[in-house]
Amino acid sequence: MNPRVKSVLATSDYKLHLEFINGEQGVYDCSPHLDFGVFKELKDLNYFKQARVLDGTVTWPHEQDICPDTLYLDSVKSTEQGATADTKKRRG
């Protein structure tokens, strides 16, 4: 079983900055999903920023959620404080 979400911060560019219960951090980009089904409501930035952690996953007030396994597996993990793997690679 993959680690569950401990905390979330939703940003203005439709990304979720996540901390998992194992201490790892990652960034999940929601923008590819904003034109589909129940996720269309997340286009409203004020609504998107209402993201909260409930039972180890990210949810919104009207019951949208993202599978915690998807959040873990598809997020870009941080390799050092404040930098994602892509950022570190570009610095290298």
Sequence and secondary structure as in RCSB ss.txt:
>XXXX:A:sequence
MNPRVKSVLATSDYKLHLEFINGEQGVYDCSPHLDFGVFKELKDLNYFKQARVLDGTVTWPHEQDICPDTLYLDS
VKSTEQGATADTKKRRG
>XXXX:A:secstr
    EEEEEE TTSEEEEEETTS EEEEE GGGTTSGGGGGGGSHHHHTT EEETTEEE TTS EE HHHHHHHS
EEEEETTEEHHHHHHH 
